[in-house]
Amino acid sequence: MKKVIFSIALLCLFIPSVWGKNDFYIDPSKISITSKGDSLINTLDKAYKIEIDGFVNTETVDEKAKEYTKKIIRILLNGKNLTESLQNERYISSDNGFDTLSSLAFINMFLQDMNKFNIKYNYVKLIRTVEFSEGVMTFTYFPNVNLNGEKEDFILVLYLKRSGDSYKVFFPWYTKGKDLEDYFNSLGDKEDNGEVLGESFKKISLGDNIDDKVSNDLLTSIYKNNKEENVSISALYDANINTYGSGFFLDKGLVVTSWSLLMDTLNNSNYIYVNDGSKNTYNIEGIVAADTEYDVVVLKLDKEVGSPVSFSSTKLSTGDPVFVIDSKNNEGLMIRNGENITNYNGKYKNLLAINSSDVGSALYNSSGEVVGFNTNNSINADVSIANSTEFLIKLQNTLKQEEFKNIKSISFTDFKDRYYYKYKEERRINDIPKKIWDKWKKIGNLEKNISLELLKANYVDGIVSLRYKNEASKSLDAFYFTANYENQLIEQGYKRTYENEVKRVYTKNSSNIIVKEYLDYLTIIMMEN
């Protein structure tokens, strides 16, 4: 079974030479390396176009919370007066009441655990933030930490509450790589034994109600009422399963899943099929609708089968329970739960650990209605991101008006033939003249700060295009490998001017640098207007 989350990989950008001329102004935030996928989507029937006005596929960083997190890291890892120093940073409510006592208890429990570890680390690779109504959560990733002599990934999570114009620690916790691996393995074992109820990975309360919100009766009810709405999607390469994910029925014979999951199958497989909740197998007739920004695709099966989901008309709030029904080992279906943190511009962020088989799965509320679908744009092991389904409701209504046999689609084979082939061996090509390369590679100290294999380097009309092989682990995205490079850019005076889950833009005077991930590649574009 694949470990944790798989990342979106990267493609190379073809840049027309006219873009390099001074007569034109380049807006790097508008450049899309997914243009080949978008052009394919434009060949689909326009009647099924997915309108996503109001959906914003960007992430913001709370810089003040990020800097405060660095302060807490220094306290935790210098080993001096740890208890006293961290307690000085605890949250104290205005009435010095329940929240103050809770914070004291949470920090004491955390310190008892931390004292068990002799932590040695080389560097912090990633700090990300999630804002919500109660405060901010920060997630700090330490790769290959030495914990009592053993190497593993370590993620520090801080639940911060606002205190004046700054933050204080309300609830700290951590996740170890082996803990998460054991969690998913246990779910797989339960599935093998025919069990359908799984537990949540982290169980805390973000709302006012600290009682358990989810009973086994509720889990059982949601599972039984919605089991037949869900499917697992498997992809084969030379008769061996190498990719699988999840999906759900938008209408009879029509399945929704993640566009990034489809791209992974196009890139790595030569055949995909669908299993429903009763283990019936169906072939995929073709692709009906898709949107790269929204990360969604609608597949047409070869038979008019399945039970369509019911979408919710209300949005989730902080602390609301969320549920996912999926298959860990591709053998059956299981339900488990988590908790919603925040909803922003059509995206839900949840305390719901997901792995590769969860991508594309439906996200349910406590009424058994679908509120989102899980994507691979996860922050880390503890937090997952689901896109809201409000933009699918209109498409569902449109498709219900047509007879199944009349719904147009493009076959999977045709899509694959037009799209992309993954070659087993790729030649390394760098046709940039040495004098020019020596100049450009100093930006961000490329050769030192990016350890990925450089497959192709081009220079046309003042634009450098670099394509690297994406070797991101399954637990984090490809930006793991660009953190040092991006930090170097900032030190050299570049400013991040645009960001979403798969693309970042840095600007300095008239120079722009784009860092983009898609499919099996990470691409860096450097240009001057």
C-alpha positions in Angstrom: 0.0 0.0 0.0 1.3 3.4 -0.8 2.3 5.5 2.2 0.2 8.5 3.0 -0.3 11.2 0.4 0.9 11.1 -3.2 1.9 14.4 -4.7 0.9 16.0 -8.0 3.9 15.7 -10.4 5.1 18.3 -12.9 5.3 18.9 -16.6 7.5 21.1 -18.7 6.2 24.4 -20.2 6.5 25.2 -23.8 7.2 28.9 -24.2 6.7 30.7 -27.5 9.6 32.9 -28.4 7.4 36.0 -28.7 6.9 36.0 -24.9 10.5 37.1 -24.4 10.2 40.3 -26.4 10.1 43.6 -24.6 7.0 44.7 -26.4 4.9 42.4 -24.3 4.3 42.3 -20.5 4.3 38.8 -19.0 1.9 38.1 -16.1 3.5 35.0 -14.6 0.5 34.3 -12.4 -1.5 33.6 -15.6 1.0 31.1 -17.0 -0.3 27.6 -16.8 1.9 24.6 -17.2 -1.3 22.5 -17.3 -2.2 24.0 -20.7 -2.0 20.6 -22.4 -4.6 19.2 -20.0 -6.7 22.3 -20.3 -6.7 22.1 -24.1 -7.9 18.5 -23.8 -10.7 19.5 -21.5 -11.7 22.1 -24.1 -12.4 19.2 -26.5 -15.1 17.8 -24.1 -18.7 18.7 -24.7 -19.3 22.3 -23.7 -22.7 21.4 -22.2 -20.9 19.7 -19.3 -18.5 22.5 -18.6 -17.9 22.9 -14.8 -18.3 26.5 -13.7 -16.2 27.4 -10.7 -16.7 31.1 -10.2 -15.9 31.8 -6.5 -13.5 28.9 -6.2 -9.9 30.1 -5.3 -7.2 27.5 -5.6 -4.6 29.5 -3.5 -3.1 29.3 -0.1 -2.0 32.1 2.2 0.5 32.0 5.0 0.1 33.8 8.3 3.6 35.2 8.6 3.2 36.3 12.2 2.0 32.8 13.2 4.9 31.4 11.2 7.5 33.5 13.0 5.9 32.7 16.4 6.2 29.0 15.5 9.9 29.4 14.9 10.2 30.9 18.4 8.4 27.9 19.9 10.7 25.5 18.0 13.7 27.2 19.4 12.3 26.8 22.9 11.4 23.1 22.4 14.7 22.0 20.9 17.3 23.9 22.8 16.6 21.7 25.9 17.0 24.4 28.5 14.3 25.2 31.0 11.8 23.6 28.6 8.8 23.3 31.0 9.1 26.9 32.3 9.8 28.4 28.9 6.9 26.7 27.1 4.5 27.4 30.0 5.4 31.1 29.7 4.0 30.9 26.1 0.7 29.2 27.1 -2.6 30.8 26.2 -4.4 32.7 29.1 -8.0 33.6 28.4 -9.3 37.0 29.3 -11.3 35.6 32.2 -8.4 33.2 33.2 -11.0 30.5 33.1 -11.5 27.1 31.4 -9.3 27.8 28.3 -6.4 28.7 30.6 -6.7 25.5 32.6 -7.1 23.5 29.4 -4.0 25.0 27.8 -2.0 24.2 31.0 -3.2 20.6 30.9 -2.5 20.2 27.2 1.0 21.6 27.4 1.8 19.5 30.4 0.7 16.3 28.5 2.7 17.4 25.5 5.9 18.0 27.6 5.6 14.6 29.2 5.7 13.0 25.7 8.5 15.3 24.5 10.7 14.4 27.4 10.7 10.8 26.2 12.5 11.7 23.0 16.1 12.6 22.4 15.4 14.6 19.3 18.2 15.4 16.8 17.4 17.2 13.5 19.3 18.8 10.7 16.8 21.4 9.6 13.1 22.5 9.3 11.9 21.8 5.8 8.4 23.3 5.9 6.1 25.5 8.0 2.5 26.0 6.9 -0.4 27.7 8.6 -4.2 27.3 8.6 -6.3 30.2 9.9 -9.8 29.6 11.3 -12.3 31.3 13.6 -10.7 30.1 16.8 -7.1 30.9 15.9 -4.3 29.5 13.7 -2.8 26.0 13.3 0.8 25.7 12.2 2.4 22.6 10.9 6.2 22.2 10.9 7.8 19.4 9.0 11.1 17.9 10.2 12.5 15.3 7.7 14.6 12.4 8.9 14.6 13.3 12.6 16.7 11.1 14.9 14.2 10.0 17.6 16.0 8.0 20.2 18.4 6.6 17.6 15.8 5.9 14.9 15.2 8.0 11.8 11.7 9.1 10.9 9.6 12.1 9.8 8.3 14.3 12.6 5.5 16.9 12.4 5.0 19.5 15.1 1.5 20.9 15.3 0.6 24.1 17.2 -2.9 25.2 17.9 -2.4 28.9 18.5 -5.0 31.4 19.9 -4.8 35.1 19.4 -3.6 37.1 22.4 -3.5 40.8 21.8 -1.6 41.4 18.6 0.3 38.1 18.8 -0.3 34.4 19.5 0.0 32.0 22.4 0.1 28.2 22.5 -3.2 26.6 23.3 -2.7 23.0 22.3 0.5 21.5 20.9 0.9 18.0 19.6 3.1 16.0 17.2 2.9 13.2 14.6 5.6 10.7 13.8 5.9 9.0 10.5 5.6 5.5 11.9 2.4 6.5 13.9 0.7 7.4 10.6 2.0 4.4 8.8 0.7 2.1 11.6 -2.7 3.9 11.5 -3.2 3.2 7.8 -1.9 -0.3 8.2 -4.4 -0.9 10.9 -7.2 0.3 8.7 -6.0 -2.0 6.0 -6.0 -5.0 8.4 -9.6 -4.1 9.5 -10.7 -4.0 5.9 -9.1 -7.4 5.3 -11.1 -8.8 8.2 -14.4 -7.4 6.8 -14.7 -4.5 9.4 -16.4 -1.4 8.1 -15.8 1.1 10.9 -12.4 2.9 11.3 -11.2 5.4 13.9 -10.0 8.9 13.5 -6.3 9.5 13.5 -6.4 12.6 15.8 -9.2 13.3 18.1 -9.5 16.8 19.5 -12.2 19.4 19.8 -11.9 22.7 18.0 -15.4 23.9 19.1 -17.0 24.5 22.4 -18.3 21.0 22.8 -15.5 18.8 24.2 -17.6 15.6 24.3 -17.2 13.0 21.7 -19.4 13.9 18.7 -19.3 10.7 16.8 -20.8 7.4 17.9 -20.5 4.0 16.3 -24.2 4.2 15.7 -23.8 7.3 13.6 -20.8 5.9 11.7 -22.8 2.7 11.0 -25.8 4.7 9.9 -23.9 6.9 7.5 -22.0 3.9 6.1 -25.1 1.8 5.5 -27.0 4.7 3.9 -24.2 5.8 1.6 -22.1 2.7 0.9 -23.5 2.2 -2.6 -22.7 5.8 -3.6 -18.9 5.2 -3.4 -16.4 3.5 -5.7 -12.8 2.6 -5.7 -10.7 3.3 -8.9 -7.8 1.0 -9.9 -5.2 1.6 -12.5 -3.1 -1.2 -14.1 0.3 -1.2 -15.7 1.2 -4.5 -17.4 -1.6 -6.3 -15.4 -0.3 -5.0 -12.0 -2.2 -2.4 -9.9 0.1 0.6 -9.5 -2.4 3.3 -8.6 -5.7 3.4 -6.9 -8.0 6.0 -5.5 -11.7 6.7 -4.8 -14.7 8.3 -6.3 -18.5 8.6 -6.0 -21.6 8.6 -8.2 -22.8 11.9 -9.5 -25.6 10.1 -11.3 -26.2 6.6 -12.5 -23.1 5.5 -14.5 -21.3 8.8 -13.9 -18.4 8.9 -11.3 -16.6 11.9 -9.9 -13.0 11.7 -8.9 -9.9 13.9 -8.7 -8.4 15.2 -11.9 -4.9 14.7 -10.4 -5.8 11.0 -9.8 -6.7 10.7 -13.5 -3.4 12.3 -14.5 -1.5 9.9 -12.3 -3.2 7.0 -14.1 -2.6 8.6 -17.5 1.1 8.9 -16.6 1.6 5.5 -15.0 -1.0 3.1 -16.3 -2.5 1.6 -19.4 -5.9 0.5 -18.1 -8.3 1.7 -15.3 -11.5 0.3 -13.9 -14.1 0.9 -11.2 -15.4 -1.2 -8.3 -18.6 -0.3 -6.5 -19.5 -1.0 -2.9 -20.7 -4.5 -3.8 -17.4 -5.3 -5.5 -19.0 -5.2 -9.0 -16.4 -4.2 -11.6 -17.1 -1.7 -14.5 -15.0 -0.4 -17.4 -14.7 3.3 -18.0 -16.3 4.4 -21.3 -14.8 7.9 -21.2 -14.3 11.3 -19.7 -17.4 13.5 -19.6 -16.2 16.7 -17.8 -13.2 18.0 -16.0 -11.5 21.1 -14.6 -7.8 21.3 -13.6 -8.1 24.2 -11.2 -11.0 22.6 -9.4 -9.2 19.2 -9.5 -12.2 17.2 -10.6 -13.1 14.8 -13.4 -16.4 13.1 -14.3 -16.1 9.6 -15.8 -18.8 7.7 -17.7 -18.9 3.9 -17.0 -19.9 1.3 -19.5 -23.2 0.7 -17.6 -25.9 2.9 -16.1 -25.4 1.8 -12.5 -24.9 3.2 -9.1 -26.7 5.4 -6.5 -26.1 9.1 -6.9 -25.0 11.1 -3.8 -27.1 13.8 -2.2 -25.2 17.1 -1.9 -25.6 19.4 1.1 -27.0 22.9 0.8 -25.2 24.1 3.9 -21.5 24.6 4.6 -19.5 23.0 7.4 -18.4 25.0 10.4 -15.3 24.7 12.6 -15.5 21.6 14.7 -18.2 19.9 12.6 -17.5 16.1 12.2 -16.6 14.9 8.7 -16.6 11.4 7.3 -15.0 9.5 4.4 -16.0 6.1 3.0 -13.2 4.5 1.0 -11.0 1.4 0.6 -7.5 1.2 2.0 -6.6 -2.2 0.3 -9.0 -2.0 -2.6 -10.9 -4.9 -1.1 -14.0 -3.3 0.4 -15.2 0.0 1.9 -14.7 1.5 5.3 -15.9 4.6 7.1 -14.0 6.8 9.5 -14.2 10.3 10.7 -12.4 13.6 11.4 -13.1 17.2 12.1 -13.5 20.3 10.0 -11.1 23.2 10.7 -12.1 25.9 8.2 -13.9 26.6 4.9 -12.4 29.2 2.6 -13.3 30.0 -1.0 -14.6 26.5 -1.7 -12.0 24.5 0.1 -12.4 22.6 3.4 -9.4 21.9 5.6 -10.0 19.0 7.9 -8.3 17.0 10.7 -8.7 13.9 8.6 -5.6 11.9 7.7 -5.9 10.6 4.1 -3.6 8.6 1.9 -3.4 7.9 -1.8 -6.5 5.7 -1.8 -8.6 8.5 -0.4 -8.0 10.9 -3.3 -11.3 11.6 -5.0 -13.4 10.2 -2.2 -16.6 12.0 -1.1 -16.5 14.0 2.2 -19.8 13.6 4.1 -21.3 15.7 6.9 -23.2 14.1 9.9 -26.4 14.1 7.9 -24.9 11.8 5.3 -24.8 14.5 2.7 -21.7 15.2 0.5 -20.0 18.5 1.2 -16.7 18.0 -0.7 -14.3 15.6 -2.3 -10.8 14.9 -1.0 -7.8 16.0 -3.1 -4.1 15.3 -2.8 -3.4 18.9 -1.9 -2.9 18.0 1.7 -0.9 20.2 4.1 0.7 17.1 5.7 -0.3 13.9 7.5 -2.7 15.6 10.0 -4.6 17.9 7.7 -6.4 17.1 4.4 -8.0 19.4 1.9 -11.3 18.8 0.2 -12.9 20.9 -2.5 -16.4 22.0 -2.0 -19.0 20.2 -4.2 -21.3 23.3 -4.6 -19.9 23.6 -8.2 -20.9 20.1 -9.0 -24.6 20.5 -8.2 -25.3 22.4 -11.4 -23.6 19.8 -13.5 -25.5 17.0 -11.7 -28.8 18.7 -12.6 -27.7 19.1 -16.2 -26.7 15.4 -16.6 -30.0 14.2 -15.0 -31.9 15.9 -17.9 -30.2 13.6 -20.4 -30.5 10.0 -21.2 -27.4 8.1 -20.2 -26.8 6.7 -23.7 -26.8 10.3 -25.1 -24.1 11.7 -22.7 -21.0 12.4 -24.7 -17.5 11.4 -23.6 -13.9 11.0 -24.8 -12.5 7.5 -24.3 -9.7 7.0 -21.7 -7.5 5.6 -24.5 -8.0 8.6 -26.7 -7.3 10.9 -23.8 -4.1 9.0 -23.0 -3.0 8.9 -26.6 -3.5 12.7 -27.0 -2.0 13.6 -23.6 1.2 12.2 -22.4 3.4 9.1 -22.4 5.9 8.4 -19.7 9.1 7.1 -21.1 11.0 4.6 -19.0 14.3 6.3 -19.8 14.7 10.0 -20.4 17.8 11.6 -21.7 19.4 14.5 -19.9 19.5 17.5 -22.2 21.0 20.9 -21.3 21.3 23.0 -24.4 21.9 26.3 -22.5 25.3 27.8 -23.4 27.8 27.5 -20.6 28.3 31.3 -20.2 24.5 31.8 -19.9 24.1 28.8 -17.6 26.8 30.1 -15.3 24.9 33.3 -15.0 21.4 32.0 -14.4 22.3 29.1 -12.1 23.5 31.6 -9.5 19.9 32.7 -9.0 18.8 30.7 -5.9 22.1 28.8 -6.1 20.3 26.2 -8.2 22.8 23.4 -8.4 23.4 23.4 -4.6 19.8 23.9 -3.4 17.9 21.6 -5.8 19.0 18.0 -5.5 16.6 16.6 -8.1 17.9 15.2 -11.4 17.8 17.9 -14.1 16.3 16.3 -17.2 16.0 19.2 -19.6 17.3 22.8 -19.7 16.4 25.2 -22.5 17.1 28.9 -23.1 15.0 30.9 -25.6 14.8 34.7 -26.0 15.9 35.4 -22.4 13.7 32.7 -20.8 15.3 29.7 -19.0 13.1 26.5 -18.7 14.4 23.8 -16.4 12.6 20.4 -16.0 13.5 18.2 -13.0 12.4 14.7 -12.2 9.9 14.9 -9.3 11.1 12.5 -6.6 8.7 13.8 -3.9 7.9 11.2 -1.2 4.3 10.1 -0.8 3.9 12.2 2.4 4.6 15.7 1.0 4.5 17.7 -2.2 7.4 18.4 -4.5 8.0 21.9 -2.9 9.8 19.8 -0.3 12.7 19.9 -2.7 12.6 23.6 -3.5 12.4 25.0 0.0 16.1 25.8 0.2 16.1 27.3 -3.3 13.1 29.5 -2.5 14.6 30.7 0.7 17.7 31.6 -1.3 15.6 33.6 -3.7 14.2 35.6 -0.8 17.6 36.2 0.5 18.6 37.5 -2.9 15.8 40.0 -2.9 13.0 38.1 -4.6 9.4 38.4 -3.3 6.8 35.7 -3.6 4.0 37.4 -5.5 1.7 34.4 -6.3 1.0 31.0 -4.8 -1.3 28.1 -5.1 -0.9 24.4 -4.4 1.1 23.7 -7.5 2.7 27.0 -8.5 4.7 29.8 -7.0 5.9 33.0 -8.5 8.8 35.1 -7.3 9.5 38.7 -8.6 12.5 41.0 -8.3 12.3 44.2 -10.4 11.7 43.0 -14.0 12.6 39.4 -13.3 10.1 36.6 -12.6 10.7 33.0 -11.5 8.0 30.4 -11.6 8.2 27.1 -9.7 5.6 24.7 -10.8 4.8 21.0 -10.2 2.8 18.7 -12.4 2.8 15.0 -13.1 6.3 13.5 -12.8 8.2 16.8 -13.2 9.1 19.9 -11.3 9.6 22.9 -13.6 11.4 26.2 -13.0 10.9 29.1 -15.4 13.2 32.1 -15.1 12.4 35.2 -17.2 12.9 38.9 -17.6 10.2 41.3 -18.9 
